[in-house]
Amino acid sequence: MIHTRRSIRPISVLLGALLLLPAQLPAQATTEAMLEVLVRAPGWRAEWSGPGGSGITDVVFERTAAGITAKIHLITPFDMTCENPVTVAPGRITFDGCRDPAVSLTYDPSNPDLPFQGGSPRGYAWKLRPK
């Protein structure tokens, strides 16, 4: 009996681990699908507004050896460019805008007009519209 219990325990641990595996695969697949949309050419038109006003920004997300990079061109209220790394999580991206740090956007594949929306800790709302 003791030998049987020891034999069953590793099998039950293995079965438990296998049950958790499918839950991780869809999140990974969903993240990859989100990234395929994100790095689309010719990029995105970001509309943002908050306590200090509103503006328009062009953003192109690119895959690099280090991950995803946001190439940002602030159009209004004045001309400015910057480039920042993007943090990717399931269904969400986070990056620093040229003037607005920690912009966090949620991906909604059911909204083709504005698939990425969110905001920043400074109180700015962001919406990315395909160009």
PyMOL commands that place a pseudoatom at each C-alpha (Angstrom):
pseudoatom trace, name=CA, resn=MET, resi=1, chain=A, elem=C, hetatm=0, pos=[0.000, 0.000, 0.000]
pseudoatom trace, name=CA, resn=ILE, resi=2, chain=A, elem=C, hetatm=0, pos=[2.727, 2.476, 0.862]
pseudoatom trace, name=CA, resn=HIS, resi=3, chain=A, elem=C, hetatm=0, pos=[4.410, 1.722, -2.449]
pseudoatom trace, name=CA, resn=THR, resi=4, chain=A, elem=C, hetatm=0, pos=[1.113, 2.319, -4.267]
pseudoatom trace, name=CA, resn=ARG, resi=5, chain=A, elem=C, hetatm=0, pos=[0.575, 5.709, -2.597]
pseudoatom trace, name=CA, resn=ARG, resi=6, chain=A, elem=C, hetatm=0, pos=[4.036, 6.866, -3.598]
pseudoatom trace, name=CA, resn=SER, resi=7, chain=A, elem=C, hetatm=0, pos=[3.377, 5.756, -7.177]
pseudoatom trace, name=CA, resn=ILE, resi=8, chain=A, elem=C, hetatm=0, pos=[0.060, 7.571, -7.338]
pseudoatom trace, name=CA, resn=ARG, resi=9, chain=A, elem=C, hetatm=0, pos=[1.337, 10.840, -5.898]
pseudoatom trace, name=CA, resn=PRO, resi=10, chain=A, elem=C, hetatm=0, pos=[3.718, 11.665, -8.814]
pseudoatom trace, name=CA, resn=ILE, resi=11, chain=A, elem=C, hetatm=0, pos=[0.999, 10.752, -11.292]
pseudoatom trace, name=CA, resn=SER, resi=12, chain=A, elem=C, hetatm=0, pos=[-1.526, 13.020, -9.575]
pseudoatom trace, name=CA, resn=VAL, resi=13, chain=A, elem=C, hetatm=0, pos=[1.010, 15.874, -9.569]
pseudoatom trace, name=CA, resn=LEU, resi=14, chain=A, elem=C, hetatm=0, pos=[1.637, 15.324, -13.278]
pseudoatom trace, name=CA, resn=LEU, resi=15, chain=A, elem=C, hetatm=0, pos=[-2.088, 15.264, -14.046]
pseudoatom trace, name=CA, resn=GLY, resi=16, chain=A, elem=C, hetatm=0, pos=[-2.594, 18.447, -12.018]
pseudoatom trace, name=CA, resn=ALA, resi=17, chain=A, elem=C, hetatm=0, pos=[0.189, 20.176, -13.946]
pseudoatom trace, name=CA, resn=LEU, resi=18, chain=A, elem=C, hetatm=0, pos=[-1.307, 19.074, -17.257]
pseudoatom trace, name=CA, resn=LEU, resi=19, chain=A, elem=C, hetatm=0, pos=[-4.678, 20.504, -16.248]
pseudoatom trace, name=CA, resn=LEU, resi=20, chain=A, elem=C, hetatm=0, pos=[-3.051, 23.901, -15.691]
pseudoatom trace, name=CA, resn=LEU, resi=21, chain=A, elem=C, hetatm=0, pos=[-1.250, 23.873, -19.046]
pseudoatom trace, name=CA, resn=PRO, resi=22, chain=A, elem=C, hetatm=0, pos=[-4.309, 24.538, -21.273]
pseudoatom trace, name=CA, resn=ALA, resi=23, chain=A, elem=C, hetatm=0, pos=[-5.139, 27.633, -19.223]
pseudoatom trace, name=CA, resn=GLN, resi=24, chain=A, elem=C, hetatm=0, pos=[-1.729, 29.096, -20.086]
pseudoatom trace, name=CA, resn=LEU, resi=25, chain=A, elem=C, hetatm=0, pos=[-1.802, 28.326, -23.798]
pseudoatom trace, name=CA, resn=PRO, resi=26, chain=A, elem=C, hetatm=0, pos=[-4.855, 30.458, -24.727]
pseudoatom trace, name=CA, resn=ALA, resi=27, chain=A, elem=C, hetatm=0, pos=[-3.394, 33.485, -22.888]
pseudoatom trace, name=CA, resn=GLN, resi=28, chain=A, elem=C, hetatm=0, pos=[-0.135, 33.057, -24.793]
pseudoatom trace, name=CA, resn=ALA, resi=29, chain=A, elem=C, hetatm=0, pos=[-1.997, 32.623, -28.089]
pseudoatom trace, name=CA, resn=THR, resi=30, chain=A, elem=C, hetatm=0, pos=[-4.168, 35.657, -27.311]
pseudoatom trace, name=CA, resn=THR, resi=31, chain=A, elem=C, hetatm=0, pos=[-1.089, 37.736, -26.495]
pseudoatom trace, name=CA, resn=GLU, resi=32, chain=A, elem=C, hetatm=0, pos=[0.551, 36.740, -29.781]
pseudoatom trace, name=CA, resn=ALA, resi=33, chain=A, elem=C, hetatm=0, pos=[-2.635, 37.634, -31.706]
pseudoatom trace, name=CA, resn=MET, resi=34, chain=A, elem=C, hetatm=0, pos=[-2.705, 41.011, -29.901]
pseudoatom trace, name=CA, resn=LEU, resi=35, chain=A, elem=C, hetatm=0, pos=[0.929, 41.649, -30.871]
pseudoatom trace, name=CA, resn=GLU, resi=36, chain=A, elem=C, hetatm=0, pos=[0.217, 40.834, -34.517]
pseudoatom trace, name=CA, resn=VAL, resi=37, chain=A, elem=C, hetatm=0, pos=[-2.469, 43.537, -34.502]
pseudoatom trace, name=CA, resn=LEU, resi=38, chain=A, elem=C, hetatm=0, pos=[-0.267, 45.954, -32.556]
pseudoatom trace, name=CA, resn=VAL, resi=39, chain=A, elem=C, hetatm=0, pos=[2.717, 45.859, -34.923]
pseudoatom trace, name=CA, resn=ARG, resi=40, chain=A, elem=C, hetatm=0, pos=[0.568, 46.429, -38.005]
pseudoatom trace, name=CA, resn=ALA, resi=41, chain=A, elem=C, hetatm=0, pos=[1.770, 48.878, -40.608]
pseudoatom trace, name=CA, resn=PRO, resi=42, chain=A, elem=C, hetatm=0, pos=[1.354, 51.807, -41.025]
pseudoatom trace, name=CA, resn=GLY, resi=43, chain=A, elem=C, hetatm=0, pos=[0.721, 52.201, -37.296]
pseudoatom trace, name=CA, resn=TRP, resi=44, chain=A, elem=C, hetatm=0, pos=[-1.780, 53.982, -35.095]
pseudoatom trace, name=CA, resn=ARG, resi=45, chain=A, elem=C, hetatm=0, pos=[-3.318, 57.388, -34.530]
pseudoatom trace, name=CA, resn=ALA, resi=46, chain=A, elem=C, hetatm=0, pos=[-3.511, 57.954, -30.767]
pseudoatom trace, name=CA, resn=GLU, resi=47, chain=A, elem=C, hetatm=0, pos=[-6.120, 60.374, -29.470]
pseudoatom trace, name=CA, resn=TRP, resi=48, chain=A, elem=C, hetatm=0, pos=[-5.517, 61.429, -25.892]
pseudoatom trace, name=CA, resn=SER, resi=49, chain=A, elem=C, hetatm=0, pos=[-7.094, 63.872, -23.471]
pseudoatom trace, name=CA, resn=GLY, resi=50, chain=A, elem=C, hetatm=0, pos=[-6.718, 64.716, -19.820]
pseudoatom trace, name=CA, resn=PRO, resi=51, chain=A, elem=C, hetatm=0, pos=[-6.142, 67.400, -17.224]
pseudoatom trace, name=CA, resn=GLY, resi=52, chain=A, elem=C, hetatm=0, pos=[-3.593, 69.312, -19.339]
pseudoatom trace, name=CA, resn=GLY, resi=53, chain=A, elem=C, hetatm=0, pos=[-5.470, 69.225, -22.637]
pseudoatom trace, name=CA, resn=SER, resi=54, chain=A, elem=C, hetatm=0, pos=[-5.737, 66.885, -25.576]
pseudoatom trace, name=CA, resn=GLY, resi=55, chain=A, elem=C, hetatm=0, pos=[-3.773, 65.942, -28.640]
pseudoatom trace, name=CA, resn=ILE, resi=56, chain=A, elem=C, hetatm=0, pos=[-2.977, 63.606, -31.484]
pseudoatom trace, name=CA, resn=THR, resi=57, chain=A, elem=C, hetatm=0, pos=[-0.002, 61.266, -31.620]
pseudoatom trace, name=CA, resn=ASP, resi=58, chain=A, elem=C, hetatm=0, pos=[1.157, 58.837, -34.281]
pseudoatom trace, name=CA, resn=VAL, resi=59, chain=A, elem=C, hetatm=0, pos=[2.567, 55.583, -32.889]
pseudoatom trace, name=CA, resn=VAL, resi=60, chain=A, elem=C, hetatm=0, pos=[4.294, 52.736, -34.694]
pseudoatom trace, name=CA, resn=PHE, resi=61, chain=A, elem=C, hetatm=0, pos=[5.006, 49.585, -32.688]
pseudoatom trace, name=CA, resn=GLU, resi=62, chain=A, elem=C, hetatm=0, pos=[7.909, 47.472, -33.917]
pseudoatom trace, name=CA, resn=ARG, resi=63, chain=A, elem=C, hetatm=0, pos=[9.368, 44.119, -32.953]
pseudoatom trace, name=CA, resn=THR, resi=64, chain=A, elem=C, hetatm=0, pos=[13.038, 44.385, -32.023]
pseudoatom trace, name=CA, resn=ALA, resi=65, chain=A, elem=C, hetatm=0, pos=[15.574, 41.963, -30.603]
pseudoatom trace, name=CA, resn=ALA, resi=66, chain=A, elem=C, hetatm=0, pos=[14.749, 43.370, -27.150]
pseudoatom trace, name=CA, resn=GLY, resi=67, chain=A, elem=C, hetatm=0, pos=[10.957, 43.066, -27.565]
pseudoatom trace, name=CA, resn=ILE, resi=68, chain=A, elem=C, hetatm=0, pos=[8.395, 45.626, -28.733]
pseudoatom trace, name=CA, resn=THR, resi=69, chain=A, elem=C, hetatm=0, pos=[9.278, 49.309, -29.167]
pseudoatom trace, name=CA, resn=ALA, resi=70, chain=A, elem=C, hetatm=0, pos=[6.905, 52.266, -29.540]
pseudoatom trace, name=CA, resn=LYS, resi=71, chain=A, elem=C, hetatm=0, pos=[8.062, 54.962, -31.964]
pseudoatom trace, name=CA, resn=ILE, resi=72, chain=A, elem=C, hetatm=0, pos=[5.994, 57.983, -31.026]
pseudoatom trace, name=CA, resn=HIS, resi=73, chain=A, elem=C, hetatm=0, pos=[5.437, 61.213, -32.942]
pseudoatom trace, name=CA, resn=LEU, resi=74, chain=A, elem=C, hetatm=0, pos=[3.454, 63.813, -31.002]
pseudoatom trace, name=CA, resn=ILE, resi=75, chain=A, elem=C, hetatm=0, pos=[1.641, 65.936, -33.607]
pseudoatom trace, name=CA, resn=THR, resi=76, chain=A, elem=C, hetatm=0, pos=[-0.505, 68.292, -31.522]
pseudoatom trace, name=CA, resn=PRO, resi=77, chain=A, elem=C, hetatm=0, pos=[-0.252, 70.423, -29.433]
pseudoatom trace, name=CA, resn=PHE, resi=78, chain=A, elem=C, hetatm=0, pos=[3.386, 70.563, -30.674]
pseudoatom trace, name=CA, resn=ASP, resi=79, chain=A, elem=C, hetatm=0, pos=[5.871, 68.446, -32.633]
pseudoatom trace, name=CA, resn=MET, resi=80, chain=A, elem=C, hetatm=0, pos=[7.912, 65.967, -30.581]
pseudoatom trace, name=CA, resn=THR, resi=81, chain=A, elem=C, hetatm=0, pos=[9.276, 62.434, -31.084]
pseudoatom trace, name=CA, resn=CYS, resi=82, chain=A, elem=C, hetatm=0, pos=[10.492, 59.691, -28.760]
pseudoatom trace, name=CA, resn=GLU, resi=83, chain=A, elem=C, hetatm=0, pos=[11.005, 55.944, -28.682]
pseudoatom trace, name=CA, resn=ASN, resi=84, chain=A, elem=C, hetatm=0, pos=[10.230, 53.715, -25.689]
pseudoatom trace, name=CA, resn=PRO, resi=85, chain=A, elem=C, hetatm=0, pos=[10.051, 50.002, -24.853]
pseudoatom trace, name=CA, resn=VAL, resi=86, chain=A, elem=C, hetatm=0, pos=[6.643, 48.362, -24.494]
pseudoatom trace, name=CA, resn=THR, resi=87, chain=A, elem=C, hetatm=0, pos=[5.739, 46.007, -21.661]
pseudoatom trace, name=CA, resn=VAL, resi=88, chain=A, elem=C, hetatm=0, pos=[3.397, 43.251, -22.825]
pseudoatom trace, name=CA, resn=ALA, resi=89, chain=A, elem=C, hetatm=0, pos=[0.954, 41.347, -20.616]
pseudoatom trace, name=CA, resn=PRO, resi=90, chain=A, elem=C, hetatm=0, pos=[-2.043, 39.209, -21.606]
pseudoatom trace, name=CA, resn=GLY, resi=91, chain=A, elem=C, hetatm=0, pos=[-4.572, 41.598, -23.145]
pseudoatom trace, name=CA, resn=ARG, resi=92, chain=A, elem=C, hetatm=0, pos=[-2.601, 44.722, -22.193]
pseudoatom trace, name=CA, resn=ILE, resi=93, chain=A, elem=C, hetatm=0, pos=[0.390, 46.838, -23.200]
pseudoatom trace, name=CA, resn=THR, resi=94, chain=A, elem=C, hetatm=0, pos=[2.177, 49.556, -21.220]
pseudoatom trace, name=CA, resn=PHE, resi=95, chain=A, elem=C, hetatm=0, pos=[4.649, 52.163, -22.461]
pseudoatom trace, name=CA, resn=ASP, resi=96, chain=A, elem=C, hetatm=0, pos=[5.795, 55.705, -21.750]
pseudoatom trace, name=CA, resn=GLY, resi=97, chain=A, elem=C, hetatm=0, pos=[4.460, 58.372, -24.087]
pseudoatom trace, name=CA, resn=CYS, resi=98, chain=A, elem=C, hetatm=0, pos=[6.731, 61.300, -24.870]
pseudoatom trace, name=CA, resn=ARG, resi=99, chain=A, elem=C, hetatm=0, pos=[5.094, 63.355, -22.109]
pseudoatom trace, name=CA, resn=ASP, resi=100, chain=A, elem=C, hetatm=0, pos=[2.847, 60.837, -20.363]
pseudoatom trace, name=CA, resn=PRO, resi=101, chain=A, elem=C, hetatm=0, pos=[4.491, 57.951, -18.465]
pseudoatom trace, name=CA, resn=ALA, resi=102, chain=A, elem=C, hetatm=0, pos=[2.982, 54.510, -17.858]
pseudoatom trace, name=CA, resn=VAL, resi=103, chain=A, elem=C, hetatm=0, pos=[0.284, 54.580, -20.544]
pseudoatom trace, name=CA, resn=SER, resi=104, chain=A, elem=C, hetatm=0, pos=[-1.589, 51.284, -20.108]
pseudoatom trace, name=CA, resn=LEU, resi=105, chain=A, elem=C, hetatm=0, pos=[-3.897, 50.117, -22.887]
pseudoatom trace, name=CA, resn=THR, resi=106, chain=A, elem=C, hetatm=0, pos=[-6.268, 47.162, -22.898]
pseudoatom trace, name=CA, resn=TYR, resi=107, chain=A, elem=C, hetatm=0, pos=[-6.766, 45.198, -26.100]
pseudoatom trace, name=CA, resn=ASP, resi=108, chain=A, elem=C, hetatm=0, pos=[-10.348, 44.584, -27.247]
pseudoatom trace, name=CA, resn=PRO, resi=109, chain=A, elem=C, hetatm=0, pos=[-10.371, 42.468, -30.440]
pseudoatom trace, name=CA, resn=SER, resi=110, chain=A, elem=C, hetatm=0, pos=[-14.134, 42.989, -30.792]
pseudoatom trace, name=CA, resn=ASN, resi=111, chain=A, elem=C, hetatm=0, pos=[-13.620, 46.738, -31.388]
pseudoatom trace, name=CA, resn=PRO, resi=112, chain=A, elem=C, hetatm=0, pos=[-11.845, 47.137, -34.766]
pseudoatom trace, name=CA, resn=ASP, resi=113, chain=A, elem=C, hetatm=0, pos=[-12.161, 50.955, -34.707]
pseudoatom trace, name=CA, resn=LEU, resi=114, chain=A, elem=C, hetatm=0, pos=[-10.485, 51.404, -31.291]
pseudoatom trace, name=CA, resn=PRO, resi=115, chain=A, elem=C, hetatm=0, pos=[-8.910, 48.073, -30.314]
pseudoatom trace, name=CA, resn=PHE, resi=116, chain=A, elem=C, hetatm=0, pos=[-6.513, 49.626, -27.763]
pseudoatom trace, name=CA, resn=GLN, resi=117, chain=A, elem=C, hetatm=0, pos=[-7.880, 51.950, -25.056]
pseudoatom trace, name=CA, resn=GLY, resi=118, chain=A, elem=C, hetatm=0, pos=[-6.823, 52.945, -21.595]
pseudoatom trace, name=CA, resn=GLY, resi=119, chain=A, elem=C, hetatm=0, pos=[-5.025, 55.694, -19.769]
pseudoatom trace, name=CA, resn=SER, resi=120, chain=A, elem=C, hetatm=0, pos=[-2.178, 56.839, -17.600]
pseudoatom trace, name=CA, resn=PRO, resi=121, chain=A, elem=C, hetatm=0, pos=[-1.683, 57.559, -13.902]
pseudoatom trace, name=CA, resn=ARG, resi=122, chain=A, elem=C, hetatm=0, pos=[-1.642, 61.283, -14.746]
pseudoatom trace, name=CA, resn=GLY, resi=123, chain=A, elem=C, hetatm=0, pos=[-5.325, 61.060, -15.714]
pseudoatom trace, name=CA, resn=TYR, resi=124, chain=A, elem=C, hetatm=0, pos=[-5.043, 60.981, -19.510]
pseudoatom trace, name=CA, resn=ALA, resi=125, chain=A, elem=C, hetatm=0, pos=[-7.362, 58.776, -21.560]
pseudoatom trace, name=CA, resn=TRP, resi=126, chain=A, elem=C, hetatm=0, pos=[-5.794, 57.148, -24.635]
pseudoatom trace, name=CA, resn=LYS, resi=127, chain=A, elem=C, hetatm=0, pos=[-7.443, 55.555, -27.678]
pseudoatom trace, name=CA, resn=LEU, resi=128, chain=A, elem=C, hetatm=0, pos=[-5.529, 53.994, -30.566]
pseudoatom trace, name=CA, resn=ARG, resi=129, chain=A, elem=C, hetatm=0, pos=[-7.210, 54.090, -33.958]
pseudoatom trace, name=CA, resn=PRO, resi=130, chain=A, elem=C, hetatm=0, pos=[-5.721, 52.181, -36.938]
pseudoatom trace, name=CA, resn=LYS, resi=131, chain=A, elem=C, hetatm=0, pos=[-4.187, 54.502, -39.563]
for i in range(1, 131): cmd.bond("trace and resi %d" % i, "trace and resi %d" % (i + 1))
show_as sticks, trace
zoom trace
